[in-house]
């Protein structure tokens, strides 16, 4: 292996790790509790996680995948990250973007076309459609109820003939 050379883990520590696996939030937390390097924790717990997976007792993550999956979790926010902060943006940018999102959603619920929302908020073409995912089911139903049905060009050609 390409990891650091490691000493054997004492059986008492290994037993504690196995007991904590079903309830611990992350392997980093387990590493902090045990005082071992994260690489060592991954190496030592891997066989136990495999057994848990085979037995069907492997705990699930908040996103629905198996806990301890790689690359972080889409449903997880850092412990120190405020809930009103968008990752990758400053607090000022976050406030502006959240206000823009609220305005865009209000316009979409009121029946505005995507192009109208793009123009009103100074966004590039095709940006407003991305805000649909932030709408609730009730908002989507209201939008569909007040918007006239969109007809395809082939339908218009068959009606004209």
mmCIF file of the C-alpha atoms, coordinates in Angstrom:
data_MODEL
# 
_entry.id   MODEL 
# 
loop_
_atom_site.group_PDB 
_atom_site.id 
_atom_site.type_symbol 
_atom_site.label_atom_id 
_atom_site.label_alt_id 
_atom_site.label_comp_id 
_atom_site.label_asym_id 
_atom_site.label_entity_id 
_atom_site.label_seq_id 
_atom_site.pdbx_PDB_ins_code 
_atom_site.Cartn_x 
_atom_site.Cartn_y 
_atom_site.Cartn_z 
_atom_site.occupancy 
_atom_site.B_iso_or_equiv 
_atom_site.pdbx_formal_charge 
_atom_site.auth_seq_id 
_atom_site.auth_comp_id 
_atom_site.auth_asym_id 
_atom_site.auth_atom_id 
_atom_site.pdbx_PDB_model_num 
ATOM 1   C CA . UNK A 1 1   ? 0.000   0.000  0.000   1.00 0.00 ? 1   UNK A CA 1 
ATOM 2   C CA . UNK A 1 2   ? 1.031   3.595  -0.485  1.00 0.00 ? 2   UNK A CA 1 
ATOM 3   C CA . UNK A 1 3   ? -0.106  4.763  2.962   1.00 0.00 ? 3   UNK A CA 1 
ATOM 4   C CA . UNK A 1 4   ? 2.066   5.508  5.964   1.00 0.00 ? 4   UNK A CA 1 
ATOM 5   C CA . UNK A 1 5   ? 3.603   2.603  7.869   1.00 0.00 ? 5   UNK A CA 1 
ATOM 6   C CA . UNK A 1 6   ? 1.319   1.707  10.713  1.00 0.00 ? 6   UNK A CA 1 
ATOM 7   C CA . UNK A 1 7   ? 1.492   -0.165 13.964  1.00 0.00 ? 7   UNK A CA 1 
ATOM 8   C CA . UNK A 1 8   ? -1.085  -2.770 14.883  1.00 0.00 ? 8   UNK A CA 1 
ATOM 9   C CA . UNK A 1 9   ? -4.205  -1.322 16.471  1.00 0.00 ? 9   UNK A CA 1 
ATOM 10  C CA . UNK A 1 10  ? -4.777  -2.574 20.050  1.00 0.00 ? 10  UNK A CA 1 
ATOM 11  C CA . UNK A 1 11  ? -7.741  -4.974 20.343  1.00 0.00 ? 11  UNK A CA 1 
ATOM 12  C CA . UNK A 1 12  ? -9.510  -2.715 22.884  1.00 0.00 ? 12  UNK A CA 1 
ATOM 13  C CA . UNK A 1 13  ? -9.370  0.226  20.495  1.00 0.00 ? 13  UNK A CA 1 
ATOM 14  C CA . UNK A 1 14  ? -10.543 -1.939 17.594  1.00 0.00 ? 14  UNK A CA 1 
ATOM 15  C CA . UNK A 1 15  ? -13.485 -3.197 19.671  1.00 0.00 ? 15  UNK A CA 1 
ATOM 16  C CA . UNK A 1 16  ? -14.444 0.391  20.519  1.00 0.00 ? 16  UNK A CA 1 
ATOM 17  C CA . UNK A 1 17  ? -14.288 1.366  16.846  1.00 0.00 ? 17  UNK A CA 1 
ATOM 18  C CA . UNK A 1 18  ? -16.530 -1.551 15.842  1.00 0.00 ? 18  UNK A CA 1 
ATOM 19  C CA . UNK A 1 19  ? -19.044 -0.561 18.545  1.00 0.00 ? 19  UNK A CA 1 
ATOM 20  C CA . UNK A 1 20  ? -19.099 3.046  17.333  1.00 0.00 ? 20  UNK A CA 1 
ATOM 21  C CA . UNK A 1 21  ? -19.398 2.272  13.599  1.00 0.00 ? 21  UNK A CA 1 
ATOM 22  C CA . UNK A 1 22  ? -23.223 2.026  13.495  1.00 0.00 ? 22  UNK A CA 1 
ATOM 23  C CA . UNK A 1 23  ? -23.715 5.330  15.309  1.00 0.00 ? 23  UNK A CA 1 
ATOM 24  C CA . UNK A 1 24  ? -20.758 7.566  14.415  1.00 0.00 ? 24  UNK A CA 1 
ATOM 25  C CA . UNK A 1 25  ? -21.319 10.334 11.866  1.00 0.00 ? 25  UNK A CA 1 
ATOM 26  C CA . UNK A 1 26  ? -18.085 10.034 9.916   1.00 0.00 ? 26  UNK A CA 1 
ATOM 27  C CA . UNK A 1 27  ? -14.762 8.270  9.845   1.00 0.00 ? 27  UNK A CA 1 
ATOM 28  C CA . UNK A 1 28  ? -13.107 11.607 10.613  1.00 0.00 ? 28  UNK A CA 1 
ATOM 29  C CA . UNK A 1 29  ? -15.041 11.736 13.876  1.00 0.00 ? 29  UNK A CA 1 
ATOM 30  C CA . UNK A 1 30  ? -13.928 8.187  14.629  1.00 0.00 ? 30  UNK A CA 1 
ATOM 31  C CA . UNK A 1 31  ? -10.329 9.171  13.899  1.00 0.00 ? 31  UNK A CA 1 
ATOM 32  C CA . UNK A 1 32  ? -10.645 12.136 16.266  1.00 0.00 ? 32  UNK A CA 1 
ATOM 33  C CA . UNK A 1 33  ? -12.048 9.932  19.041  1.00 0.00 ? 33  UNK A CA 1 
ATOM 34  C CA . UNK A 1 34  ? -9.440  7.214  18.688  1.00 0.00 ? 34  UNK A CA 1 
ATOM 35  C CA . UNK A 1 35  ? -6.474  9.480  17.986  1.00 0.00 ? 35  UNK A CA 1 
ATOM 36  C CA . UNK A 1 36  ? -5.528  7.451  14.903  1.00 0.00 ? 36  UNK A CA 1 
ATOM 37  C CA . UNK A 1 37  ? -4.807  8.805  11.446  1.00 0.00 ? 37  UNK A CA 1 
ATOM 38  C CA . UNK A 1 38  ? -7.819  8.811  9.088   1.00 0.00 ? 38  UNK A CA 1 
ATOM 39  C CA . UNK A 1 39  ? -5.996  6.448  6.722   1.00 0.00 ? 39  UNK A CA 1 
ATOM 40  C CA . UNK A 1 40  ? -5.532  3.993  9.598   1.00 0.00 ? 40  UNK A CA 1 
ATOM 41  C CA . UNK A 1 41  ? -9.207  4.201  10.570  1.00 0.00 ? 41  UNK A CA 1 
ATOM 42  C CA . UNK A 1 42  ? -10.275 3.502  6.976   1.00 0.00 ? 42  UNK A CA 1 
ATOM 43  C CA . UNK A 1 43  ? -7.905  0.553  6.715   1.00 0.00 ? 43  UNK A CA 1 
ATOM 44  C CA . UNK A 1 44  ? -8.944  -1.022 10.010  1.00 0.00 ? 44  UNK A CA 1 
ATOM 45  C CA . UNK A 1 45  ? -12.712 -0.514 9.621   1.00 0.00 ? 45  UNK A CA 1 
ATOM 46  C CA . UNK A 1 46  ? -12.948 -1.622 5.972   1.00 0.00 ? 46  UNK A CA 1 
ATOM 47  C CA . UNK A 1 47  ? -13.420 -5.361 6.731   1.00 0.00 ? 47  UNK A CA 1 
ATOM 48  C CA . UNK A 1 48  ? -16.092 -4.612 9.345   1.00 0.00 ? 48  UNK A CA 1 
ATOM 49  C CA . UNK A 1 49  ? -17.941 -2.277 6.992   1.00 0.00 ? 49  UNK A CA 1 
ATOM 50  C CA . UNK A 1 50  ? -17.841 -4.987 4.302   1.00 0.00 ? 50  UNK A CA 1 
ATOM 51  C CA . UNK A 1 51  ? -19.334 -7.513 6.734   1.00 0.00 ? 51  UNK A CA 1 
ATOM 52  C CA . UNK A 1 52  ? -22.012 -5.016 7.763   1.00 0.00 ? 52  UNK A CA 1 
ATOM 53  C CA . UNK A 1 53  ? -22.839 -4.425 4.101   1.00 0.00 ? 53  UNK A CA 1 
ATOM 54  C CA . UNK A 1 54  ? -23.178 -8.175 3.443   1.00 0.00 ? 54  UNK A CA 1 
ATOM 55  C CA . UNK A 1 55  ? -25.390 -8.621 6.509   1.00 0.00 ? 55  UNK A CA 1 
ATOM 56  C CA . UNK A 1 56  ? -27.536 -5.646 5.550   1.00 0.00 ? 56  UNK A CA 1 
ATOM 57  C CA . UNK A 1 57  ? -26.715 -3.777 8.767   1.00 0.00 ? 57  UNK A CA 1 
ATOM 58  C CA . UNK A 1 58  ? -24.532 -1.064 7.199   1.00 0.00 ? 58  UNK A CA 1 
ATOM 59  C CA . UNK A 1 59  ? -26.009 2.282  8.331   1.00 0.00 ? 59  UNK A CA 1 
ATOM 60  C CA . UNK A 1 60  ? -27.449 4.665  5.737   1.00 0.00 ? 60  UNK A CA 1 
ATOM 61  C CA . UNK A 1 61  ? -26.344 8.227  5.205   1.00 0.00 ? 61  UNK A CA 1 
ATOM 62  C CA . UNK A 1 62  ? -28.796 11.138 5.174   1.00 0.00 ? 62  UNK A CA 1 
ATOM 63  C CA . UNK A 1 63  ? -28.685 11.132 1.375   1.00 0.00 ? 63  UNK A CA 1 
ATOM 64  C CA . UNK A 1 64  ? -29.752 7.466  1.156   1.00 0.00 ? 64  UNK A CA 1 
ATOM 65  C CA . UNK A 1 65  ? -26.370 5.991  0.247   1.00 0.00 ? 65  UNK A CA 1 
ATOM 66  C CA . UNK A 1 66  ? -24.313 3.809  2.547   1.00 0.00 ? 66  UNK A CA 1 
ATOM 67  C CA . UNK A 1 67  ? -22.693 5.853  5.309   1.00 0.00 ? 67  UNK A CA 1 
ATOM 68  C CA . UNK A 1 68  ? -19.001 6.747  4.876   1.00 0.00 ? 68  UNK A CA 1 
ATOM 69  C CA . UNK A 1 69  ? -19.344 6.986  1.084   1.00 0.00 ? 69  UNK A CA 1 
ATOM 70  C CA . UNK A 1 70  ? -16.584 8.926  -0.715  1.00 0.00 ? 70  UNK A CA 1 
ATOM 71  C CA . UNK A 1 71  ? -16.667 12.548 -1.879  1.00 0.00 ? 71  UNK A CA 1 
ATOM 72  C CA . UNK A 1 72  ? -18.868 13.881 0.895   1.00 0.00 ? 72  UNK A CA 1 
ATOM 73  C CA . UNK A 1 73  ? -22.612 13.991 0.965   1.00 0.00 ? 73  UNK A CA 1 
ATOM 74  C CA . UNK A 1 74  ? -24.947 16.206 -0.996  1.00 0.00 ? 74  UNK A CA 1 
ATOM 75  C CA . UNK A 1 75  ? -27.281 16.413 1.995   1.00 0.00 ? 75  UNK A CA 1 
ATOM 76  C CA . UNK A 1 76  ? -24.543 17.269 4.489   1.00 0.00 ? 76  UNK A CA 1 
ATOM 77  C CA . UNK A 1 77  ? -23.433 20.723 5.480   1.00 0.00 ? 77  UNK A CA 1 
ATOM 78  C CA . UNK A 1 78  ? -20.265 21.331 7.395   1.00 0.00 ? 78  UNK A CA 1 
ATOM 79  C CA . UNK A 1 79  ? -20.673 21.590 11.131  1.00 0.00 ? 79  UNK A CA 1 
ATOM 80  C CA . UNK A 1 80  ? -19.562 25.237 11.123  1.00 0.00 ? 80  UNK A CA 1 
ATOM 81  C CA . UNK A 1 81  ? -21.418 26.289 7.967   1.00 0.00 ? 81  UNK A CA 1 
ATOM 82  C CA . UNK A 1 82  ? -24.490 28.424 8.623   1.00 0.00 ? 82  UNK A CA 1 
ATOM 83  C CA . UNK A 1 83  ? -27.648 27.231 6.888   1.00 0.00 ? 83  UNK A CA 1 
ATOM 84  C CA . UNK A 1 84  ? -28.109 30.551 5.088   1.00 0.00 ? 84  UNK A CA 1 
ATOM 85  C CA . UNK A 1 85  ? -24.686 30.389 3.409   1.00 0.00 ? 85  UNK A CA 1 
ATOM 86  C CA . UNK A 1 86  ? -24.187 29.147 -0.145  1.00 0.00 ? 86  UNK A CA 1 
ATOM 87  C CA . UNK A 1 87  ? -20.905 27.258 -0.583  1.00 0.00 ? 87  UNK A CA 1 
ATOM 88  C CA . UNK A 1 88  ? -18.354 29.053 -2.740  1.00 0.00 ? 88  UNK A CA 1 
ATOM 89  C CA . UNK A 1 89  ? -19.821 32.520 -2.163  1.00 0.00 ? 89  UNK A CA 1 
ATOM 90  C CA . UNK A 1 90  ? -19.155 35.276 0.317   1.00 0.00 ? 90  UNK A CA 1 
ATOM 91  C CA . UNK A 1 91  ? -21.861 36.235 2.790   1.00 0.00 ? 91  UNK A CA 1 
ATOM 92  C CA . UNK A 1 92  ? -22.696 39.360 0.763   1.00 0.00 ? 92  UNK A CA 1 
ATOM 93  C CA . UNK A 1 93  ? -22.977 37.366 -2.460  1.00 0.00 ? 93  UNK A CA 1 
ATOM 94  C CA . UNK A 1 94  ? -25.101 34.793 -0.650  1.00 0.00 ? 94  UNK A CA 1 
ATOM 95  C CA . UNK A 1 95  ? -27.585 37.442 0.503   1.00 0.00 ? 95  UNK A CA 1 
ATOM 96  C CA . UNK A 1 96  ? -27.833 38.833 -3.018  1.00 0.00 ? 96  UNK A CA 1 
ATOM 97  C CA . UNK A 1 97  ? -28.236 35.384 -4.597  1.00 0.00 ? 97  UNK A CA 1 
ATOM 98  C CA . UNK A 1 98  ? -30.903 34.303 -2.103  1.00 0.00 ? 98  UNK A CA 1 
ATOM 99  C CA . UNK A 1 99  ? -32.857 37.531 -2.742  1.00 0.00 ? 99  UNK A CA 1 
ATOM 100 C CA . UNK A 1 100 ? -32.514 36.968 -6.491  1.00 0.00 ? 100 UNK A CA 1 
ATOM 101 C CA . UNK A 1 101 ? -33.751 33.382 -6.052  1.00 0.00 ? 101 UNK A CA 1 
ATOM 102 C CA . UNK A 1 102 ? -36.776 34.571 -4.083  1.00 0.00 ? 102 UNK A CA 1 
ATOM 103 C CA . UNK A 1 103 ? -37.667 37.184 -6.712  1.00 0.00 ? 103 UNK A CA 1 
ATOM 104 C CA . UNK A 1 104 ? -37.235 34.672 -9.554  1.00 0.00 ? 104 UNK A CA 1 
ATOM 105 C CA . UNK A 1 105 ? -39.432 32.096 -7.835  1.00 0.00 ? 105 UNK A CA 1 
ATOM 106 C CA . UNK A 1 106 ? -42.134 34.715 -7.164  1.00 0.00 ? 106 UNK A CA 1 
ATOM 107 C CA . UNK A 1 107 ? -42.065 35.757 -10.824 1.00 0.00 ? 107 UNK A CA 1 
ATOM 108 C CA . UNK A 1 108 ? -42.242 32.142 -12.009 1.00 0.00 ? 108 UNK A CA 1 
ATOM 109 C CA . UNK A 1 109 ? -45.150 31.361 -9.681  1.00 0.00 ? 109 UNK A CA 1 
ATOM 110 C CA . UNK A 1 110 ? -46.973 34.430 -11.015 1.00 0.00 ? 110 UNK A CA 1 
ATOM 111 C CA . UNK A 1 111 ? -46.694 32.951 -14.520 1.00 0.00 ? 111 UNK A CA 1 
ATOM 112 C CA . UNK A 1 112 ? -43.714 34.818 -15.997 1.00 0.00 ? 112 UNK A CA 1 
ATOM 113 C CA . UNK A 1 113 ? -41.836 33.146 -18.828 1.00 0.00 ? 113 UNK A CA 1 
ATOM 114 C CA . UNK A 1 114 ? -38.244 32.063 -18.255 1.00 0.00 ? 114 UNK A CA 1 
ATOM 115 C CA . UNK A 1 115 ? -36.973 34.646 -20.769 1.00 0.00 ? 115 UNK A CA 1 
ATOM 116 C CA . UNK A 1 116 ? -38.845 37.411 -18.920 1.00 0.00 ? 116 UNK A CA 1 
ATOM 117 C CA . UNK A 1 117 ? -37.267 36.389 -15.599 1.00 0.00 ? 117 UNK A CA 1 
ATOM 118 C CA . UNK A 1 118 ? -33.813 36.259 -17.208 1.00 0.00 ? 118 UNK A CA 1 
ATOM 119 C CA . UNK A 1 119 ? -34.256 39.761 -18.635 1.00 0.00 ? 119 UNK A CA 1 
ATOM 120 C CA . UNK A 1 120 ? -35.756 41.260 -15.462 1.00 0.00 ? 120 UNK A CA 1 
ATOM 121 C CA . UNK A 1 121 ? -32.958 39.993 -13.229 1.00 0.00 ? 121 UNK A CA 1 
ATOM 122 C CA . UNK A 1 122 ? -30.127 40.556 -15.721 1.00 0.00 ? 122 UNK A CA 1 
ATOM 123 C CA . UNK A 1 123 ? -29.242 36.869 -15.939 1.00 0.00 ? 123 UNK A CA 1 
ATOM 124 C CA . UNK A 1 124 ? -27.925 35.065 -18.969 1.00 0.00 ? 124 UNK A CA 1 
ATOM 125 C CA . UNK A 1 125 ? -30.334 33.212 -21.235 1.00 0.00 ? 125 UNK A CA 1 
ATOM 126 C CA . UNK A 1 126 ? -31.489 29.912 -19.744 1.00 0.00 ? 126 UNK A CA 1 
ATOM 127 C CA . UNK A 1 127 ? -30.656 30.759 -16.128 1.00 0.00 ? 127 UNK A CA 1 
ATOM 128 C CA . UNK A 1 128 ? -34.197 31.146 -14.807 1.00 0.00 ? 128 UNK A CA 1 
ATOM 129 C CA . UNK A 1 129 ? -35.133 27.536 -15.505 1.00 0.00 ? 129 UNK A CA 1 
ATOM 130 C CA . UNK A 1 130 ? -32.621 26.476 -12.848 1.00 0.00 ? 130 UNK A CA 1 
ATOM 131 C CA . UNK A 1 131 ? -34.803 28.075 -10.168 1.00 0.00 ? 131 UNK A CA 1 
ATOM 132 C CA . UNK A 1 132 ? -37.650 25.624 -10.793 1.00 0.00 ? 132 UNK A CA 1 
ATOM 133 C CA . UNK A 1 133 ? -35.914 23.061 -8.583  1.00 0.00 ? 133 UNK A CA 1 
ATOM 134 C CA . UNK A 1 134 ? -36.261 25.426 -5.604  1.00 0.00 ? 134 UNK A CA 1 
ATOM 135 C CA . UNK A 1 135 ? -40.029 25.706 -6.047  1.00 0.00 ? 135 UNK A CA 1 
ATOM 136 C CA . UNK A 1 136 ? -42.344 23.709 -3.810  1.00 0.00 ? 136 UNK A CA 1 
ATOM 137 C CA . UNK A 1 137 ? -44.870 21.279 -5.287  1.00 0.00 ? 137 UNK A CA 1 
ATOM 138 C CA . UNK A 1 138 ? -47.693 23.747 -4.546  1.00 0.00 ? 138 UNK A CA 1 
ATOM 139 C CA . UNK A 1 139 ? -45.846 26.544 -6.356  1.00 0.00 ? 139 UNK A CA 1 
ATOM 140 C CA . UNK A 1 140 ? -45.313 24.310 -9.397  1.00 0.00 ? 140 UNK A CA 1 
ATOM 141 C CA . UNK A 1 141 ? -48.991 23.320 -9.466  1.00 0.00 ? 141 UNK A CA 1 
ATOM 142 C CA . UNK A 1 142 ? -50.054 26.971 -9.216  1.00 0.00 ? 142 UNK A CA 1 
ATOM 143 C CA . UNK A 1 143 ? -47.711 27.892 -12.088 1.00 0.00 ? 143 UNK A CA 1 
ATOM 144 C CA . UNK A 1 144 ? -49.073 25.086 -14.274 1.00 0.00 ? 144 UNK A CA 1 
ATOM 145 C CA . UNK A 1 145 ? -52.661 26.090 -13.466 1.00 0.00 ? 145 UNK A CA 1 
ATOM 146 C CA . UNK A 1 146 ? -52.267 29.729 -14.535 1.00 0.00 ? 146 UNK A CA 1 
ATOM 147 C CA . UNK A 1 147 ? -49.985 29.179 -17.557 1.00 0.00 ? 147 UNK A CA 1 
ATOM 148 C CA . UNK A 1 148 ? -51.693 28.527 -20.896 1.00 0.00 ? 148 UNK A CA 1 
ATOM 149 C CA . UNK A 1 149 ? -50.778 25.179 -22.470 1.00 0.00 ? 149 UNK A CA 1 
ATOM 150 C CA . UNK A 1 150 ? -47.805 25.330 -24.816 1.00 0.00 ? 150 UNK A CA 1 
ATOM 151 C CA . UNK A 1 151 ? -48.505 24.045 -28.316 1.00 0.00 ? 151 UNK A CA 1 
ATOM 152 C CA . UNK A 1 152 ? -45.898 22.384 -30.438 1.00 0.00 ? 152 UNK A CA 1 
ATOM 153 C CA . UNK A 1 153 ? -45.191 23.639 -33.994 1.00 0.00 ? 153 UNK A CA 1 
ATOM 154 C CA . UNK A 1 154 ? -46.447 20.354 -35.451 1.00 0.00 ? 154 UNK A CA 1 
ATOM 155 C CA . UNK A 1 155 ? -49.794 20.828 -33.667 1.00 0.00 ? 155 UNK A CA 1 
ATOM 156 C CA . UNK A 1 156 ? -50.130 24.363 -35.074 1.00 0.00 ? 156 UNK A CA 1 
ATOM 157 C CA . UNK A 1 157 ? -49.375 23.113 -38.603 1.00 0.00 ? 157 UNK A CA 1 
ATOM 158 C CA . UNK A 1 158 ? -52.027 20.367 -38.366 1.00 0.00 ? 158 UNK A CA 1 
ATOM 159 C CA . UNK A 1 159 ? -54.650 22.825 -37.093 1.00 0.00 ? 159 UNK A CA 1 
ATOM 160 C CA . UNK A 1 160 ? -53.927 25.282 -39.918 1.00 0.00 ? 160 UNK A CA 1 
ATOM 161 C CA . UNK A 1 161 ? -54.342 22.575 -42.585 1.00 0.00 ? 161 UNK A CA 1 
# 
